Structure formats: C-alpha cells, structure tokens
C-alpha cells in the first residue's frame, strides 16, 4: 500500500466540488492548488501507514475516517471525542478497526461468511467531496472484488456519504444491486461511543421486541423492553426490533447524544463487560441495524441515514 500525505484545497464556495480524482484500490489522489483556501478535507497518513481523512468544519468540529473499512474513528465537538476506539484496535490493513463506526455488510453478526461480512476490512475509495456552508462532505465507495466474491458472489455498489456539521455527524449508506440477479443482505453501523459504562443509559426503546443474546448468542431470548431507561449493568448484547427512529444516549460523561435514523429499523446495544476488562468501562455501543434480510432486485437500491448530534 502506498502511503499518501496531502491536503486538498479549493477556493471558498458555498457548494464546491473537488477536481477529478484518480482512484486506486482503497485510496485516492487529487492535484489541487496548495495556495487555495482549505476545503476542510485533508488526506494524510494514519496509524499503520493507512490513508486517513480528516474533516474539519468551519465551526471547529472534527472527524477522522480511514479508507480501510470506510471507518469513522473520531468525532470531536470541541476537545471531546464522542466516539471510542478500543486500545486493542489494530491498524494493519488486515483486521477490522475495532472502534468508531465500523460497517457490518453484507452480513450482521455470524453467518455463512466471516463475522459482520467484509465491508469493514475492505479498502474503500473516495469518489467525491464538497463543502456546503462550512460543512465538509465526503463520499466513499466500495464495489465487488475477488476478495468479496470469494464470500458473496454478487456485483454491488456501496456509497457512504459523511457530513460533518457544527454539532452533528451524518452518514448515508446506499447499496445498489449492480448484478443481473437479486441478492439479500443484512447490515449495521456498529457505533462505539465514549462513555462511563456505569452511568450510561439509552432512552427510546420502550415497547420494542427484544432478542437478548445473553447468555447464549446462538439462542437469543425473545422479550419486550419495558424500561424507559435502558442501562448497561453487566454484559449486554441485545437486539431491539422495530426501534424508534430517534434514540437518546446519555454517555455518563455529561453528554446526551441524539441518534436519529431513516430506514434503519432495528437497534443493538452491546457492551462486553469483563470479556474486555481493559476497556469495557470506557464505551458503549448503540448500533443502527437492519437485522432482517433486505431483498434487492437488479438495479435497485437501498438507502439508510444516521445522524448523531449533541446539544
């Protein structure tokens, strides 16, 4: 893999796009005028020499993402990082990055292929970038490859659009069937939030059907959530079917994060407790998910959005 380090710059425009990008597997190159005003998109070398993108809004918020896995690893409002990357995370371009907002596609959880599919350990490419009223926007793509076809023999096109505002981070995931036959998939955004686990809680799940994977993940126990406020008292691995399109996470650190979505019908709460003794106290996962199969005909697309915002 070739390491890259450059800053993309363009004159300030209300909505301006980058020049044509020459794409290579997992990275992108663009030639720009270095004397121009910054667009708020910087491509640099991250951990393990992996290509990293830094987004900076005109309001001072910042986000970082790696092209490997298309994984957002940091979202800062002020000096506080609202996302969490585990201390055991590996940045070697071989294993998925453990933290931030990893992709689970085209399979959530265990199944015929490897855990959570292949999108989180594939190289994504940059296809577009713009700046809208001081908010940087970047779009990544992933297509089929010999690696993906060895597990899931279909042609597809995934677009992942990330927008950074003053106090919010929005994503749009679009999956298109570019094959000549239908396919099915499940998917999720496995978001890790910085938290004090003993003080963290989630509102908005009352009334949902639950699939509790504790103690046996292979035989989840069906139930119904009766609590207004759901906490993380120990090991937690629970699916919430038909979840609200807005949940509220109190991270126990003084922040309440709104987690809005469109077309992510389910949610998952997870904390590994003592199975990850080194870090379980410092994060919780609240995941937007599509637990049931999406059946997609050729040339059809599925789109889902997520917006994380803090007051």
C-alpha angles and dihedrals in degrees: 000000000000115000116227133196121179143122120235113219137178135167113276111273133162090240114004131163132213121253120261112305124218105219130211127174107294098352144057137212130206132178113221141160105272091201092061123101114275118264093205094252119109126177112202143149115282134187114320089018089284118151110260130189121212117199119197123183124210086247092062101255116134139199134184129202137176123223087217102087092357082257125169104213103175139030116178128187105184108331095324121101108214094191128068133219115195117243089235092057113132122215100192103114090246107076125045116264107257104222145024111056109329121185122240105199143180088356131032114211124341123344143116092327132041120304111293094357128261108293093089093058100038128095113253123200133221112243104166144006135181142162120232116190092327096317115116118222126192131181124205129190138203126191135180118287137175086267094055094040091056087065103025116020101209139106113238142156121218121191120190117190118192123192125187118203131174095276105004142064117206130191133187120195118195121185117191126188105228093170127098092240133055122262138190130218145167124213147175144177103238096206119190114202125195106245149148096246094207091057100034122110141165128219127196102053101096112127096021122133107246135210106197112200093191120129098005116027091188092058108036117195115238118225146133127261110240099170125099089204119037117202138187104241095158137328107359127187110150134151119213113203119207094012124183118270089240127046128176122221119197100198094198089239097089099277132108110200121199112217108197126176146172120213096000095116099182141044136208129204117200139173121158096210112188094358084078099031094165096064115004092107091060103058148029129197122228107177131191106217148177101213098171122066120275107214109207125189122211114289091011125120138209119207131189131172135202128193122191114191137170129202 
